[in-house]
Amino acid sequence: MSAFSGKVALVTGASSGIGEATARLFAKRGASVVLAARRRDRLDALVEEIEQTGGTASAIDTDVADAASVEAMVAHAVDTFGRLDFAVNNAGLGTKVYPVTDMPDDYWDEVMAVNLRGNFLCLKHEARAMLAAGNGGAIVNVGSVSTFLGTPGATAYTASKAGQLGLTTSASGELASQGIRVNLVCPGVIDTPLHQAIKANLGAEAFDGIRQRKHLQRFGQPEEIATCIAFLCSDEASFITGSTLTADGGFHLSI
Ligand SMILES: NC(=O)c1ccc[n+]([C@@H]2O[C@H](COP(=O)([O-])OP(=O)(O)OC[C@H]3O[C@@H](n4cnc5c(N)ncnc54)[C@H](O)[C@@H]3O)[C@@H](O)[C@H]2O)c1
């Protein structure tokens, strides 16, 4: 029997990058997976791929910044598979580079709406479903090294990612007594479409400087973050809650 057999996992931002790799891994480990994002064609293609390899998955159009959409997403998971054990709040954006003095107010609002409000809305409804079922559960939020490092040019993104730390630690304290663990994974630069957009906005030379700051001297792969998320959901992480797991090739240790 696979490690996650009989479990149900919900992954937001499953249409590409880290979310896509996480959905694949959870399905491979036996979970029934709910894929949530806005690009339905990509979600449907991933459902088909998972089912062709013997897994179980279902897709739902979701905008994590919209409360009704998030509520419907969680209801879809419970209605389709009967329960919710794991939730991965991964949907995010914020690749534009602005000095704080020039940052459009609308851009600030957009980043906060998806990365922080979206994470809050998802966690709120996921935790409600887990509490109602009484089976406990594990929630993993996806932050960034920007959660705890200043990132010039990315003030909105950094503030939203720092906010996820407070959300994670506070919610973990509220939910622990009912068997729900809440943790935060903090990736360094990972090779995804988001990463390619940052490279285009920052310029190739500045971007390579980031690679050189990593102790491992390379960017990460989405699958290397998916395994961290799966670990935090697994029973092997049964004593871990309110924690951050940094997976950045040593970037945050460099000066
Ligand atoms: N790639 C990196 O270098 C890196 C580094 C640190 C943290 N992260 C974080 O990892 C997470 C995933 O990023 P990625 O690199 O895989 O990027 P990505 O652009 O490949 O994927 C982001 C996903 O979020 C979805 N999304 C965006 N806005 C949404 C909304 N309003 N509602 C629903 N879905 C929405 C997108 O459709 C996509 O599926 C993000 O939270 C990002 O901040 C990424």
The ligand as a MOL file (V3000), in Angstrom:
LIG
                    3D

  0  0  0     0  0            999 V3000
M  V30 BEGIN CTAB
M  V30 COUNTS 44 48 0 0 0
M  V30 BEGIN ATOM
M  V30 1 N 9.6430 29.3660 -8.5370 0
M  V30 2 C 10.2830 29.9640 -7.5670 0
M  V30 3 O 11.4550 30.3480 -7.7180 0
M  V30 4 C 9.6370 30.1930 -6.2410 0
M  V30 5 C 10.4430 30.5680 -5.1640 0
M  V30 6 C 9.8800 30.7790 -3.9360 0
M  V30 7 C 8.5190 30.5970 -3.7590 0
M  V30 8 N 7.7430 30.2320 -4.8040 0 CHG=1
M  V30 9 C 6.3110 30.0810 -4.5580 0
M  V30 10 O 5.8620 28.8400 -5.0060 0
M  V30 11 C 4.4940 28.9240 -5.3770 0
M  V30 12 C 4.3080 28.2960 -6.7510 0
M  V30 13 O 5.0600 29.0390 -7.6850 0
M  V30 14 P 5.6680 28.4210 -9.0230 0
M  V30 15 O 7.0730 28.8050 -9.0790 0
M  V30 16 O 5.2990 27.0080 -9.1560 0 CHG=-1
M  V30 17 O 4.9120 29.3580 -10.0660 0
M  V30 18 P 3.9520 29.0820 -11.2940 0
M  V30 19 O 3.6960 30.4160 -11.8990 0
M  V30 20 O 4.4810 27.9810 -12.1300 0
M  V30 21 O 2.6430 28.5390 -10.5770 0
M  V30 22 C 1.7960 29.3750 -9.8470 0
M  V30 23 C 0.4380 28.7330 -9.8200 0
M  V30 24 O -0.4680 29.5810 -9.0960 0
M  V30 25 C -1.6330 29.7280 -9.8710 0
M  V30 26 N -2.3430 30.9570 -9.5180 0
M  V30 27 C -1.9010 32.2330 -9.5960 0
M  V30 28 N -2.8660 33.0790 -9.2030 0
M  V30 29 C -3.9320 32.3080 -8.8490 0
M  V30 30 C -5.2360 32.5820 -8.3610 0
M  V30 31 N -5.6650 33.8330 -8.1480 0
M  V30 32 N -6.0610 31.5340 -8.0910 0
M  V30 33 C -5.6600 30.2690 -8.3210 0
M  V30 34 N -4.4490 29.9480 -8.7850 0
M  V30 35 C -3.6050 30.9600 -9.0490 0
M  V30 36 C -1.1470 29.7100 -11.3110 0
M  V30 37 O -2.1880 29.4580 -12.2080 0
M  V30 38 C -0.1560 28.5710 -11.2060 0
M  V30 39 O -0.8220 27.3250 -11.2520 0
M  V30 40 C 4.1100 30.3990 -5.3060 0
M  V30 41 O 3.4220 30.6540 -4.0910 0
M  V30 42 C 5.4620 31.0970 -5.3110 0
M  V30 43 O 5.4300 32.3360 -4.6550 0
M  V30 44 C 8.2610 30.0160 -6.0460 0
M  V30 END ATOM
M  V30 BEGIN BOND
M  V30 1 1 1 2
M  V30 2 2 2 3
M  V30 3 1 2 4
M  V30 4 1 4 5
M  V30 5 2 4 44
M  V30 6 2 5 6
M  V30 7 1 6 7
M  V30 8 2 7 8
M  V30 9 1 8 9
M  V30 10 1 8 44
M  V30 11 1 9 10
M  V30 12 1 9 42
M  V30 13 1 10 11
M  V30 14 1 11 12
M  V30 15 1 11 40
M  V30 16 1 12 13
M  V30 17 1 13 14
M  V30 18 2 14 15
M  V30 19 1 14 16
M  V30 20 1 14 17
M  V30 21 1 17 18
M  V30 22 2 18 19
M  V30 23 1 18 20
M  V30 24 1 18 21
M  V30 25 1 21 22
M  V30 26 1 22 23
M  V30 27 1 23 24
M  V30 28 1 23 38
M  V30 29 1 24 25
M  V30 30 1 25 26
M  V30 31 1 25 36
M  V30 32 1 26 27
M  V30 33 1 26 35
M  V30 34 2 27 28
M  V30 35 1 28 29
M  V30 36 1 29 30
M  V30 37 2 29 35
M  V30 38 1 30 31
M  V30 39 2 30 32
M  V30 40 1 32 33
M  V30 41 2 33 34
M  V30 42 1 34 35
M  V30 43 1 36 37
M  V30 44 1 36 38
M  V30 45 1 38 39
M  V30 46 1 40 41
M  V30 47 1 40 42
M  V30 48 1 42 43
M  V30 END BOND
M  V30 END CTAB
M  END
